[in-house]
């Protein structure tokens, strides 16, 4: 959850800066560099919300949770980018990131992002936990058998349709700008689409949790997370569709790079 807040804040800040004209897609690397830097500095925000939520669930090992918040998602993304960059090195591409630059990013992550996450987690863990709107029983009740569409997999697929439908038109322009060497300039429209996406994901998560509680299933927390995350499956499926219908990419390395960056 903390990493999600960190990513959301980074995306919002990049879009707002682009709308204000402070980041230009014509300047190569400026948007990516600003996104990486903001993600590292927003670690304090992700750590704060992660720490407060961790205390709400009565967690005790806050140092371990803070370490996972600061390393799990960034470590996964960094490992994936390193493997993809290694493929670029092997292919002799000029677009490969130099090894010294990757070492500098690693040092920036360890020396800046990691301490900021721990600082935010510490202050979030010291805050009062979130209060539940209703009282809960100390003894858990047995959960009745659930209908097939209320299980995690089907509910993810059903819940992801509405948010994806709100943004799939914009995805075409974004994919075209990235993979067909076009310049994307519709940042004002992208900001509106981003707001609509956030609202749709929040509302669909509330609806899924409501139906789950109506069936006396009180284990709602992961269902609320995966219901909105189902949108990502449709986005990746659209990326595969775009690959087969709009692009003319040949070769194993190019295909792996496309699928890796899209995922």
C-alpha positions in Angstrom: 0.0 0.0 0.0 2.8 2.4 0.8 4.5 1.7 -2.5 1.2 2.3 -4.2 0.8 5.7 -2.5 4.4 6.5 -3.5 3.7 5.6 -7.2 0.5 7.5 -7.3 2.1 10.7 -5.9 4.9 10.4 -8.3 2.6 10.0 -11.3 0.4 12.9 -10.2 3.5 15.2 -9.7 4.9 14.3 -13.1 1.6 15.0 -14.9 1.1 18.3 -13.0 4.7 19.4 -13.9 4.1 18.4 -17.5 0.9 20.4 -17.6 2.7 23.4 -16.3 5.3 23.0 -19.0 8.2 22.3 -16.6 8.7 18.8 -18.1 8.9 18.5 -21.9 8.7 15.1 -23.8 10.9 16.7 -26.4 13.8 16.7 -23.9 15.0 13.1 -23.9 15.1 11.6 -20.4 13.8 14.6 -18.5 10.4 13.0 -17.8 12.0 9.6 -16.7 14.7 11.4 -14.6 12.1 13.5 -12.9 9.9 10.5 -12.2 12.7 8.5 -10.7 13.9 11.4 -8.5 10.3 12.1 -7.3 9.7 8.5 -6.6 12.8 8.4 -4.3 11.9 11.6 -2.5 8.2 10.6 -2.1 9.4 7.5 -0.1 8.7 9.5 3.0 5.0 9.6 2.0 4.8 5.9 1.2 6.5 5.1 4.4 4.1 7.2 6.4 1.0 5.7 5.1 2.5 2.2 5.2 3.5 2.7 8.9 0.1 4.0 9.9 -1.8 1.2 8.2 0.6 -1.4 9.6 -0.2 -0.1 13.1 -3.9 -0.3 12.3 -3.5 -4.0 11.7 -1.6 -4.3 15.0 1.8 -5.1 13.5 4.8 -5.1 15.8 7.9 -5.7 13.6 7.8 -2.1 12.2 11.5 -2.2 11.1 11.0 -5.3 9.0 7.8 -3.8 7.5 9.6 -0.5 6.7 12.5 -2.4 5.1 10.0 -4.4 2.9 8.2 -1.2 2.0 11.5 0.4 0.8 12.9 -2.6 -1.0 10.2 -5.0 -2.2 8.7 -3.0 -5.1 11.7 -0.9 -6.0 13.9 -4.0 -5.9 11.5 -5.9 -8.2 11.4 -3.0 -10.7 15.2 -2.5 -10.5 15.9 -6.1 -11.1 13.6 -6.2 -14.1 15.1 -3.0 -15.6 18.6 -4.5 -15.1 17.7 -7.7 -17.0 16.2 -5.6 -19.8 19.2 -3.3 -19.9 21.4 -6.3 -20.0 19.6 -7.5 -23.2 20.2 -4.0 -24.7 23.9 -4.3 -23.8 24.0 -7.8 -25.4 22.4 -6.4 -28.6 24.8 -3.5 -28.7 22.0 -0.9 -28.6 22.8 2.7 -28.1 19.8 3.0 -25.9 21.3 0.9 -23.1 21.8 2.7 -19.8 25.5 2.9 -18.8 26.6 0.8 -15.9 27.9 3.8 -14.0 24.5 5.5 -14.2 22.8 2.3 -12.8 25.3 2.3 -9.9 24.5 6.0 -9.3 20.8 5.1 -9.2 21.5 2.3 -6.8 23.4 4.6 -4.5 20.7 7.2 -4.7 18.1 4.6 -3.7 20.1 3.3 -0.8 21.3 6.7 0.5 18.1 8.8 -0.1 15.0 6.7 -0.6 15.7 4.0 2.0 16.2 6.5 4.9 13.2 8.6 3.8 10.9 5.5 3.9 12.2 4.6 7.4 11.6 8.2 8.6 8.0 8.3 7.2 7.3 4.8 8.5 8.5 5.8 12.0 6.2 8.8 12.2 3.3 7.0 10.6 3.7 4.1 13.1 3.6 6.6 16.0 0.3 8.1 14.8 -3.0 6.9 16.0 -4.3 4.0 13.9 -7.2 4.3 11.6 -10.5 3.8 13.4 -13.0 1.2 12.2 -16.5 2.6 11.6 -18.1 -0.4 13.4 -17.2 -2.7 16.2 -16.0 -6.2 15.4 -16.3 -9.4 17.3 -13.3 -10.9 19.0 -14.1 -14.4 17.9 -14.2 -14.8 14.0 -17.3 -16.2 12.5 -17.2 -19.1 9.9 -17.4 -17.7 6.4 -20.2 -19.1 4.3 -19.5 -20.6 0.9 -19.1 -17.8 -1.7 -20.6 -17.5 -5.2 -18.2 -18.1 -8.0 -18.1 -14.4 -9.1 -17.2 -13.3 -5.5 -13.9 -15.2 -5.5 -10.7 -13.3 -6.0 -10.0 -14.2 -9.7 -13.5 -13.5 -11.2 -13.9 -10.4 -9.0 -10.6 -9.0 -10.3 -11.7 -9.5 -13.9 -15.1 -8.1 -13.4 -13.9 -5.1 -11.4 -11.1 -4.1 -13.8 -13.5 -3.6 -16.8 -14.9 -0.2 -15.7 -11.6 1.6 -14.9 -10.0 0.2 -18.0 -13.0 1.4 -20.1 -12.4 4.9 -18.8 -8.7 5.0 -19.9 -8.3 2.7 -22.9 -8.6 5.4 -25.5 -5.8 7.4 -23.9 -3.7 4.2 -23.8 -3.7 4.2 -27.6 -2.0 7.6 -27.7 0.4 6.8 -24.9 1.5 3.5 -26.6 1.8 5.3 -29.9 4.0 8.0 -28.4 6.3 5.5 -26.7 6.6 2.8 -29.4 6.0 4.7 -32.7 8.4 7.6 -32.0 5.7 10.2 -31.6 5.7 13.1 -29.2 2.9 13.1 -26.5 1.7 16.5 -25.6 -1.9 16.0 -24.3 -0.9 16.2 -20.6 -4.0 18.2 -19.6 -6.2 15.4 -21.0 -4.0 12.9 -19.3 -4.5 14.6 -16.0 -8.3 14.3 -16.3 -7.9 10.6 -17.3 -5.7 10.0 -14.3 -8.3 11.6 -11.9 -11.1 9.5 -13.5 -9.0 6.4 -13.2 -8.3 7.0 -9.5 -12.0 7.7 -8.8 -13.2 4.6 -10.8 -10.7 2.3 -9.0 -11.8 3.6 -5.6 -15.5 3.3 -6.3 -15.2 -0.2 -7.8 -13.2 -1.3 -4.7 -16.0 0.0 -2.4 -18.6 -1.8 -4.4 -16.7 -5.1 -4.4 -16.1 -4.9 -0.6 -19.8 -4.0 -0.1 -20.9 -7.1 -1.9 -18.4 -9.2 -0.1 -19.6 -8.0 3.3 -23.1 -8.7 2.3 -22.2 -12.3 1.9 -20.7 -12.3 5.4 -17.1 -12.5 4.2 -15.2 -10.2 6.5 -11.7 -10.7 4.9 -12.0 -7.7 2.8 -8.6 -6.1 2.8 -6.8 -8.1 0.0 -10.0 -8.2 -2.0 -10.2 -4.4 -2.0 -6.6 -4.3 -3.2 -6.9 -6.9 -6.0 -10.3 -5.6 -7.3 -8.7 -2.3 -8.4 -5.5 -4.1 -9.4 -7.5 -6.1 -12.0 -7.3 -3.0 -14.2 -3.6 -3.7 -14.7 -4.4 -7.1 -16.3 -6.5 -5.4 -19.0 -3.8 -2.7 -19.6 -1.3 -5.5 -20.2 -3.7 -7.4 -22.4 -4.2 -4.2 -24.4 -0.4 -3.9 -24.7 -0.2 -7.4 -26.2 -3.1 -6.4 -28.6 -1.2 -3.3 -29.6 1.9 -5.3 -30.2 0.2 -7.7 -32.6 -2.0 -5.1 -34.4 0.0 -1.9 -34.6 3.7 -2.7 -34.3 6.2 -4.4 -36.5 8.6 -5.8 -34.0 10.8 -8.8 -34.9 13.3 -10.7 -32.9 13.2 -12.3 -29.4 15.1 -9.4 -27.7 12.8 -6.7 -29.0 9.7 -8.7 -28.0 11.0 -9.3 -24.5 11.9 -5.6 -24.1 8.4 -4.6 -25.2 6.6 -7.0 -22.9 8.9 -6.2 -20.0 8.5 -2.5 -20.2 4.8 -2.8 -20.8 4.4 -5.0 -17.7 
